Every structure is written in C-alpha cells, then in structure tokens.
C-alpha cells in the first residue's frame, strides 16, 4: 500500500511551519496512516498520541436513572392508612394533605359550607337559589312605602338573626300581646347610641308572631338622608315618622313601631340610662286614636350598654350634620373596631295593649286626652324597665 499524503491541519493544503519542502510525511503522520492498515505498529516511545476519551454510552430510555428522579410510590400499608389510591397525585406537608384536583377542592368547600350552615343547609340553599331566580325574573313586589318583603325576609332578617340569638341573646316576653292580623301601635323606649334596638324589635316581632309580621317602623328625617341606610330602611319596611303615613299604615292593618324619645333617647349619656326622656308632643297617640288601634307599651333592656356614651363632641356633629357625635370607651379611640357593640344581655317585653277604640276619633285633637294617654304609656314603659332591670342578673349574662 502506497504512503498517503498527509496535509497538516490549519495549512490550507500548504506545508505548515516546521515542515520541509519535501512531501515526505513525518514519523507521526506515517504512524497515523499506518494505523489504518491491517497490522498496527507500535510507535516509537515519545511519539505515541494521546488516545481520545471514550464516548459516554447513552442510556436507553427504559433506564429509570435516565428519566431522572421519580415520585416514590406509596406502599400498600400507607395506602390503607391514608386512603389514597396508587398513582393519585397528592402533596403532603407536615401531615396536611392537599386536594389533587379542582373537583376535590370544590367538594371540600361544599362540605365545609354545609357543616357551617348546620341541619338547615338544604333549606337555606334552596331559599337562596329561589331568591336569585325571583330577582332575575322580577317576580317580587314592592308596596307604596318601598317595602321589599322578599329581600327583608330572605336576606336581611337571616343576616341579623345570629346577632339576635347568639350575640345579644334577646329574651322576648309578652309576644302573646301582639295581634296576628290587625293593626296596632308599638311604643318603646329608645337607647343605644345607634338604633339597634329598633332593628332587634322588628326581628322579635317577625319571629314571635304566628304570621311572621313585618314591623313598619317610623323613623326621623335624618335616617332617610343617609346614602345606604335610608334606602335599606325603606326596603325593610320603615317610613317617615309623620301622621299621614302612620294613619295609612294603621288603618290598613299594619303593625307600626315608634320610639317617641327620638335622638334624645339614643344620644343620652350613660349615667342617665333607662331614664325615659320626654315623649314629644304625643303625635303617636293622635295616630292611634284616629285609627282606633291599641297601643302596646314595650320595654327594651340591654341596648343602653352596647355603646355607653361617656361624652359628646357637638362641634364635630355640627360639621357632619349629625344630631350628636358620641364618645364611648372604644370609639373613636379604636377606630372602626370601636363600632363593635358590647355583647350585653337583652330583654324585650311587649306589655298589655292599651285600647283606644272607646275614644272618638275627634278626641285625637284634644290636648288633654293626648297628654293623659301619652303619660300613661310613658309611665307603663318606665315601670317595666325598672322591673326588668331587677330581673336581669347581670349586664352581660
């Protein structure tokens, strides 16, 4: 076999540096060329090239190590204790097992919601879906005064019921004195800085009458001037405290509630608690006499302690356009947290009705008749308050 021409690398076919003009290859080149022959010869010592590094053999795809680390599979014993099936993707962290799919997450949320709602979960869910259907189809009514009974009984009252039953633990007495299908005027004391007592009275009337009647509350002008409160007050059955509206509601057989003390009652300092303020000019008496409906004196104990007023800032109240700006042990010192009412123990007692059907409607304009009947109602409520305070064991129990 003839000797091959060896071209040094990087010379572009020309003799490289250190090579002679002859075309005789070097010893190293001859050894490389000779390696292609059948009998390799041992190169001289010192001229043996460094053998190339052996190529790393590629691992087959079936090799577990070639695929990288895999998730350890659980043993049959672990599956029996954790309840997981083989191959189920779950992640545990210090014993907390995360759901492996969105379906399991939704199921977990649903189970938690049902557990929180208690045994009435199915009924509440059905009522909620029915409420949404009626809202979307417009299948609900509003009366002339703005009462939305569907919204009141399905949303508002259920939201207030935990506050009524669990937080204030309201005890209701004398519910048998409330008429079930005729008109009456409920007259109660007013206290608590915010008109929470009116809301609790409305809930007590609804839950303790066989027909679940909605109390039509009479409120001051300031209530309906507030952006959200005024709208919700009308939707839940309240209306302006005027003789015309009161007469129309009473003659139509509605159960009407009034708090004659007004802002003087809810804005009085804590040291004057459970002392009734003046009842105004007796407009509620004239409305009851004109309509010929009974007056039900009602005493409320517990509202005085939810926001004990220890001071008032009249300058701030004037700037805000409010009748008063209360200072309590928690407000405004704790900011929004100070709006949380104290969990006092409440008692609401509906007294025996004071009949007015023996009076002529024209006597509603007689100042002496109005004054005597109004004073009778006021004294009845005051005596009831003293009696309930003696029966109550503690402010909070």
C-alpha positions in Angstrom: 0.0 0.0 0.0 1.4 3.4 -1.0 2.0 6.0 1.6 -0.8 8.6 1.9 -0.1 12.3 1.6 -0.7 13.9 5.0 -1.7 17.6 5.0 -1.0 19.3 8.3 -4.2 20.8 9.9 -4.6 24.5 9.5 -2.2 25.0 6.5 -4.9 25.0 3.8 -3.0 22.4 1.8 0.4 24.2 2.1 3.3 22.9 4.1 3.0 24.1 7.7 5.6 25.7 9.9 8.4 23.4 10.7 7.8 21.1 7.7 10.3 20.7 4.9 9.7 21.4 1.3 9.7 17.7 0.5 6.4 15.9 0.6 7.8 13.2 2.9 5.4 12.8 5.9 6.7 12.9 9.4 7.0 9.9 11.6 3.8 10.7 13.5 1.9 11.1 10.2 3.2 7.8 9.0 2.2 6.1 12.2 -1.4 7.5 11.9 -1.6 6.4 8.3 -0.2 3.1 9.2 -2.9 2.6 11.8 -5.4 2.3 9.0 -3.6 -0.7 7.7 -4.2 -4.2 8.9 -1.1 -4.6 11.2 -0.7 -1.6 13.6 2.8 -1.0 14.5 4.0 0.2 17.9 5.0 3.8 17.6 8.3 4.9 19.0 8.4 6.0 22.5 7.5 9.6 23.0 5.6 9.9 19.7 2.6 7.9 20.8 -0.5 10.2 20.6 -2.9 10.5 23.5 -5.9 8.2 22.8 -9.2 10.0 22.6 -11.5 9.8 25.6 -14.1 7.0 25.2 -17.6 8.3 24.3 -20.2 8.1 27.1 -22.6 5.4 26.3 -26.2 6.7 26.0 -28.6 5.0 28.4 -31.7 3.6 27.0 -35.0 5.4 27.6 -36.1 2.5 29.7 -33.4 3.1 32.2 -35.0 4.6 35.4 -32.0 6.7 36.1 -32.1 8.3 32.6 -35.6 9.7 33.3 -34.5 11.5 36.4 -36.0 11.2 39.9 -39.5 9.8 40.1 -42.1 10.2 42.8 -41.9 7.5 45.3 -44.8 5.2 45.3 -46.7 4.5 48.5 -46.7 1.1 49.9 -50.0 -0.9 50.4 -49.8 -0.2 54.1 -49.5 3.5 53.6 -52.4 3.4 51.1 -54.6 1.7 53.7 -53.8 4.3 56.3 -54.1 7.5 54.2 -57.0 6.4 52.0 -55.1 7.3 48.7 -55.2 5.1 45.7 -51.9 4.1 43.9 -50.9 6.8 41.5 -53.1 9.5 43.0 -51.3 12.9 42.9 -51.3 14.3 46.4 -48.9 16.6 48.2 -48.3 16.3 51.9 -46.6 18.8 54.1 -46.3 18.0 57.8 -49.4 15.8 57.7 -51.6 18.3 55.7 -53.0 16.7 52.5 -53.8 18.9 49.6 -56.6 18.0 47.2 -55.3 16.6 43.9 -57.9 18.2 41.6 -60.3 21.1 41.4 -63.3 18.8 41.9 -62.0 17.7 45.2 -61.3 21.3 46.3 -64.9 22.3 45.4 -66.2 19.2 47.3 -64.2 20.2 50.3 -65.6 23.8 50.2 -69.1 22.5 49.8 -68.8 20.1 52.7 -67.4 22.9 54.9 -70.2 25.2 53.9 -72.8 22.6 54.7 -71.2 21.9 58.0 -71.3 25.6 58.9 -74.9 26.0 57.8 -76.0 23.1 60.0 -79.0 20.9 59.6 -80.9 23.6 57.6 -78.3 23.7 54.9 -80.5 22.2 52.2 -83.4 24.6 53.0 -81.1 27.7 53.1 -79.5 26.8 49.7 -82.9 26.2 48.2 -84.2 29.6 49.5 -81.1 31.3 48.2 -81.5 29.9 44.7 -85.2 30.8 44.8 -84.3 34.3 45.8 -81.9 34.7 42.9 -84.5 33.3 40.5 -87.1 35.8 41.6 -84.6 38.7 41.4 -83.6 37.7 37.8 -87.2 37.2 36.6 -88.6 40.2 38.5 -91.0 38.0 40.4 -91.2 40.2 43.6 -93.3 43.2 44.7 -92.7 46.5 46.5 -95.5 48.3 48.2 -96.3 52.1 48.2 -93.9 52.8 51.0 -91.0 50.9 49.5 -91.2 47.7 51.5 -89.5 44.7 49.7 -90.7 41.8 51.8 -88.8 39.3 49.7 -85.5 41.0 50.4 -86.4 41.6 54.0 -87.4 38.0 54.9 -84.8 36.2 52.7 -81.7 38.3 53.2 -81.9 41.0 55.8 -83.5 39.2 58.7 -81.5 36.0 58.3 -78.3 38.1 58.5 -79.5 39.8 61.7 -80.7 36.6 63.4 -77.3 35.4 64.7 -76.8 38.8 66.3 -80.3 38.5 67.8 -80.0 34.9 69.1 -76.3 34.4 69.8 -74.7 37.8 70.4 -77.3 39.8 72.3 -79.2 36.6 73.4 -82.5 38.5 73.2 -85.2 37.2 75.5 -88.7 38.1 74.3 -91.7 38.4 76.7 -95.3 39.2 76.1 -95.4 38.1 72.5 -99.0 36.9 73.0 -100.0 40.6 73.3 -99.1 41.2 69.6 -102.1 41.0 67.3 -101.7 38.5 64.5 -103.9 40.1 61.8 -104.9 43.6 62.9 -103.3 46.9 63.3 -101.5 48.1 66.5 -99.0 50.7 67.5 -95.9 49.5 69.4 -94.4 52.3 71.5 -90.9 51.6 73.0 -88.0 53.3 74.8 -85.1 54.3 72.6 -81.4 53.9 73.6 -78.1 52.5 72.4 -76.4 55.4 70.5 -77.4 53.7 67.2 -80.9 52.5 66.6 -80.0 48.8 67.0 -83.0 48.4 69.4 -85.4 49.2 66.6 -83.9 46.5 64.4 -84.0 43.9 67.2 -87.6 44.8 68.0 -88.5 44.3 64.3 -86.8 40.9 64.4 -88.6 39.9 67.6 -92.0 40.8 66.1 -91.3 38.8 63.0 -90.1 35.7 64.8 -92.6 35.6 67.6 -95.9 36.1 65.7 -97.6 33.2 64.0 -97.9 35.0 60.7 -94.3 36.4 60.9 -95.4 40.0 60.6 -93.1 42.8 59.4 -92.9 45.7 61.8 -93.4 49.0 60.0 -91.0 51.4 61.8 -91.3 55.2 61.8 -88.0 57.0 61.5 -86.7 60.5 61.6 -85.7 62.5 58.5 -82.0 62.1 59.2 -82.2 58.4 58.8 -83.5 58.6 55.2 -80.9 61.3 54.3 -78.1 58.7 54.7 -76.9 57.2 51.4 -77.2 53.5 52.1 -79.1 53.3 55.4 -82.0 55.3 54.1 -82.6 53.1 51.1 -82.3 49.9 53.2 -84.6 51.3 55.8 -87.3 51.8 53.2 -86.8 48.4 51.7 -87.2 46.7 55.1 -90.5 48.5 56.0 -89.5 51.8 57.6 -91.1 55.1 56.6 -91.0 58.7 57.6 -92.4 59.5 61.0 -95.4 61.6 60.0 -99.1 61.4 60.9 -100.3 60.7 57.4 -98.0 57.7 56.8 -98.8 56.4 60.3 -102.5 56.7 59.8 -102.4 55.0 56.4 -100.4 52.0 57.8 -102.5 51.6 60.9 -105.8 51.7 59.1 -104.6 49.1 56.6 -104.0 46.7 59.5 -100.2 47.0 59.7 -98.1 46.6 62.9 -96.4 50.0 63.4 -93.5 50.8 65.7 -92.5 54.2 67.1 -89.8 55.4 69.5 -91.0 58.8 70.8 -87.8 59.7 72.6 -86.0 60.1 69.3 -82.5 61.3 69.3 -82.9 62.4 72.9 -83.1 58.8 73.9 -80.3 57.2 71.9 -78.0 60.1 72.4 -78.3 60.5 76.2 -75.2 59.8 78.4 -74.7 56.5 80.1 -75.3 58.0 83.5 -78.9 58.6 82.5 -79.5 55.1 81.3 -83.0 53.7 81.4 -84.5 57.1 82.3 -87.1 58.0 79.7 -86.9 61.3 78.1 -89.8 63.5 77.1 -92.2 61.8 74.6 -92.6 64.9 72.4 -96.0 66.3 71.6 -97.8 63.0 71.6 -98.2 62.6 67.8 -98.2 58.8 68.2 -101.2 59.0 70.5 -103.2 61.0 68.0 -102.4 58.5 65.2 -103.6 55.6 67.4 -106.8 57.3 68.5 -107.6 58.4 64.9 -107.1 54.8 63.6 -108.8 53.2 66.6 -106.0 50.7 67.2 -104.5 49.6 70.5 -101.1 50.9 71.9 -98.7 48.3 73.0 -96.1 49.7 75.5 -92.8 47.9 75.0 -89.7 47.9 77.3 -86.2 47.2 76.0 -83.4 46.4 78.4 -79.8 45.8 77.2 -79.4 48.4 74.4 -78.0 51.1 76.8 -74.8 49.0 77.3 -73.8 48.3 73.8 -72.3 51.8 73.2 -72.0 53.5 76.6 -71.8 57.2 75.9 -69.3 59.0 78.1 -69.1 62.2 76.1 -70.3 64.2 73.1 -68.5 66.3 70.5 -71.1 68.8 69.3 -68.6 70.7 67.1 -67.8 67.5 65.1 -71.5 66.6 65.0 -72.3 70.1 63.5 -69.6 69.6 60.9 -71.0 66.2 59.9 -74.6 67.4 60.0 -75.4 64.7 62.7 -77.6 65.3 65.8 -74.7 64.2 68.0 -71.2 62.7 67.9 -70.8 60.1 70.7 -67.7 59.3 72.6 -67.6 55.8 74.1 -64.9 53.8 75.9 -64.0 52.2 72.5 -64.9 54.9 69.9 -63.2 56.8 68.4 -60.1 55.5 70.2 -60.1 52.1 68.5 -61.2 53.4 65.1 -63.5 51.1 63.2 -63.0 48.4 65.9 -64.8 50.8 68.3 -68.0 50.3 66.3 -68.3 46.7 67.5 -71.1 46.7 70.1 -70.6 45.2 73.5 -72.4 41.8 74.0 -75.0 42.8 76.6 -77.9 40.7 77.6 -81.2 41.9 76.1 -84.8 41.6 77.2 -87.8 42.8 75.2 -91.2 42.8 76.8 -94.4 43.7 75.0 -96.9 44.9 77.5 -100.6 44.6 77.6 -102.4 46.7 75.0 -104.0 50.0 75.9 -107.2 50.2 74.0 -108.3 53.3 72.2 -111.4 52.1 70.5 -113.6 53.7 73.3 -112.3 57.1 72.2 -113.9 59.1 69.4 -111.6 60.0 66.5 -112.2 63.7 67.1 -110.6 63.4 70.6 -107.3 62.9 68.9 -107.2 66.8 68.7 -107.9 67.2 72.4 -104.6 68.1 74.1 -105.7 66.8 77.5 -106.7 63.4 76.0 -103.4 63.2 74.1 -101.3 64.2 77.1 -103.0 61.8 79.6 -102.8 58.8 77.3 -99.2 59.6 76.4 -98.3 59.9 80.0 -99.9 56.6 80.8 -97.9 54.9 78.1 -94.7 56.5 79.3 -95.2 55.5 82.9 -96.1 51.9 81.9 -92.8 51.6 80.0 -90.8 53.2 82.8 -92.1 50.7 85.4 -91.5 47.8 83.0 -87.9 49.0 82.7 -87.3 49.0 86.4 -88.9 45.6 86.8 -86.8 44.0 84.0 -83.6 45.6 85.4 -84.3 43.8 88.7 -84.9 40.5 87.0 -81.7 40.7 84.9 -78.8 39.0 86.8 -76.0 40.9 85.0 -75.4 43.3 82.2 -73.7 40.6 80.1 -75.4 37.4 81.4 
